[in-house]
Amino acid sequence: MLDKTVALVTGSSRGIGKAIALKFAREGMAVVLTARHEKDLQKVAREIIDEGGTKTLIIPADLKKESDIIKLADEVIKQWGRIDVLVNNAGVGYLKPFLELKMEEFQEMLDLNIRAVFALTQQVLPHMIERKTGTIINIASLAGKNGFKSGTGYGASKWALRGFAQSLMLEVREHDIRVVTIFPGSVQSDFGSGESPTGTLSKNKMQPGDIAETAFMAFLMPVRTMVSEIDMRPTNPSKN
C-alpha cells in the first residue's frame, strides 16, 4: 500500500516538481513539499487536498544553503520517521551564449543543479540504507547527454548530475536502493528563475505531467528491477 510511502519532492511549488507531487499524492503517497516560497507550496497542498490526496508536509527551504538542506531532511525524519522516495527535481537554467553567461549565473546552476542534489542525497541516504530500501529519482535533462548552443553552463551542471547518478547507483544498489534519472527534452512549463515560460500551451509538447507519470511508473517497477536512465522526447516536435 502506498499510503505509508513518504516522498520528498524538491522544487515542488511549480512545473515538473509540482506535477510529480500531485501525481504521487493522487496515488496515495504522503508527500513532502519543499521550495523557497511557502505560499506557493500552500497552493499545491490545497490542490492535493481538493483532489482527495493524502497528507502533506510543507517545509520551505533554499537548497543553495546547506543549513536548509540539513534542516529539511531532519524535519522530515522527525515528523514522519522515514523517506522512501527522494525526488531531486529543483533546478535553474540560464541559457545564453557562453560569453554572455555571468559567473554568478553559472555558480547558481552548479549550486542548485548538482551541489544541492549531492548534499540532500547525503542527508537522506543513511536512512534508506538503514531500512534497506529506497528510491532516488533525479530529474536531469537531455542537456546532460547532448550539447547545444547557449547551453554551456546548464549542460555542464546536468552532465555532472548524470555522472553523480551513475556512480551513486553502483554504490547503493547493494543496499536494495534504486537510483533512477530521467532526462526530459523540451517541456512546456515555467523553468527555474533563469528562463521565462515557454509560451502558449501546445498539446504536442511534453507537459510536466508526462514526466510525473514516468517518475511514478519507474517507482512502481518491481523492487528487484531498476530503470536507471530514461530519455524523454516529444513524439513529433515539429507538429504545432
N, C-alpha and C positions, 0 to 999 in steps of 0.2 A: 504494500500500500504506500502511495506517495505522500499521504498526509503526515507522515513522520519524517519526510525528507526536507532538509534545510538547504536552501540555495542562496548563496551570496552573489549578487549581480552588481558589478561596478558600472558606473555611468548609466544608472537605470532611470534617470529622470526624463530621457527622451531617446528617440532614434532606435537603434538596434537593442540597446540595453533595456529600454522600456518595453519593447516588443517581447524580449526574452522573459522579462519579469512577469508580464501579463500572461504569456503562454504557460510558464511554469506554475503560476498561481491557478490558472484555469484547470490545470491537470492535478491540482491538489497539493502542490508543494507549499511549504512555508517559506516565504521569500523575504530576504533582507535587501532593502533598497538603500543604495548609497550613491551620493553625488554631492556636489558642493552646496547646492541650494535646497534648503529644507522645504520651502513652499512648493517647488516643483515635485519633490518626492511625495509630498502630501497629496498632490493631484493624482499621481499614479496610484497611491494607496487607495484613494477614493474610487478610482476606476476598478481596482481589484475587488473592492467590497461591492460595488454596484453590479459587477458581473458574477457575484456569488463566490468569489475566491476565498481562500483560507487566510489565516492571519499573516500580517506583515510586520516587519520591524524596520523602522526608519532610523538610519544613522548617517547624518551629514558628515562628509569628510572631504578634505582636499588631499588627493592621493599624491600630490607632489611633495607633501610633508610626511616624513617618516613617522613622526609622532602621531599623526592622524591615522596612519595605517595600523600602527600598533594598537591604538585605542579601538579602532574598528573591529579588528579580529578578537581582541579581548572582550569587547562588549557582546559580540555575537555568542561567544562561548559562555559568558556569564549569564546571558538571558536565556539562551536556548540549548546550551550544552554541547553543540555539535555543528559541524559544517560538512554536509555531504557533497555539495556541488559548489565549486568556485568558478564563476564566470568572469574572466578578466576581459572586460569589454571597453572600459573607459579609454579614450584616446583623443588625440588632437592632430590636425594636419594643416600645415601651411604649404600650399602648393604654388610655387613661384620659381622663376629661373634662378639658378644657383647663385649668380652674382647679386641677386636682389634679396636673397634669404638672409635675414639678420641672425646673428649668432644667438641672441636670446630666444628667437623663434625655434631654432634648431635645438637649443638646450631644453626648451619646454617639451618638444616632441620626444626627446630622449627620456626626460624625467617622467612623463606620463605613459608613453607607449611601451617602454621597456623597464625602466628603473622601478616604477610603481608595481608593475607585474611581478618583477623579481622579489621586491620587498614584501608584498602582500602574500605571495605564494609561500615565502619563507615562514610567515606567521601562521598560515593555515595548515601547511603540510604536516607538521608534527602531530596535529590532532587526527588527521587522516591516517597517518602511519600507525598511530596508537590503536585505532579501530580497524586497521587492515582493510580499509575500503575508502573510496572517494573518487570523484571525477573532477578534473580541472579542464575547463573549456576556455580556450583563448580565441578571441575574435581578432584575427590578423587582417590581411588584405592581400589581394593578388600583387600589390606593390611590393610585397615581401618575397615575391618569386620572379617578377618581371620589372625591369627598369622602364621608366617613361620620362618624358620631358617634364621639367618642373617638379620632379619627384625625388630630387637628390636627398634632401633631409628626411622626408617622410619615408621614402623607400628604405633608407638606412636603418631607421628605427624598426621597421617591420621585418626586414631581413634579420635583424638582431633578435626579434621576437621568435622568428622561426627557428633560429639556431638554439635559442634558450629552450624552446618547447621540445625540440627533437632530443636534446641532451637530457632534459628532465624526464621525458618519457622513458628513456632507457634506464634511468636511475630508479624510478619509483614503481615501475611495473611489477617488480619482485615483491612489492607490498600490496599487490592487487589494486593499485591506484591507476586510473586511466588518465591520459593526457590527450585531449582532442583539440586540434587547432583548425579553425575554419578560415578560409581565405576567400572572402567575397570580392567580386568585381564591383562595378558601379552600383550603388544602392541609392534609391530615392529617399533621402532623409536629410535633416539638419546634421551636419558633421562637424564635431569639435567646435572650438572657438575660433579656429583659423580659416574656416571656409564657409561661405554663405550657403543657404539652402539650394537645392538643385533645380528649383523652378516648378513648373506646373506638373501636376500628377499625371503619370503615364502608366497604364495598366501593363505595358510591356517591359518596363524597367523593374528590376528586382526591388522588393519592398522590405522594410525591416522585419515584417512578419515572416518572410521567406527564410531569413536567417534564423529566426526564432524556432520555426518548425524543424529546421535542420539540426539545431542545437539539441532540441528535445529528442529527436529521433536518435541522435548519437548517444544521448544518455540512456535511452531505452534498450540499446543493444545488450545482449546477454553479458553478464559481468565477466565472462571468460573472453569476451571479444572487445577489441578496441579499434575504432577507425581513427587512426592517429592524425590524418590530414584530409581535409575536404575542400576542394576547389569549387567555387560557385560563380556562375556567369549568367547573364541574361541569355535566353534561348536565341533571340533574334534582336541584337542591339540596334540594328538599322531600322527596325519597324517602329513607326510612330503610333 
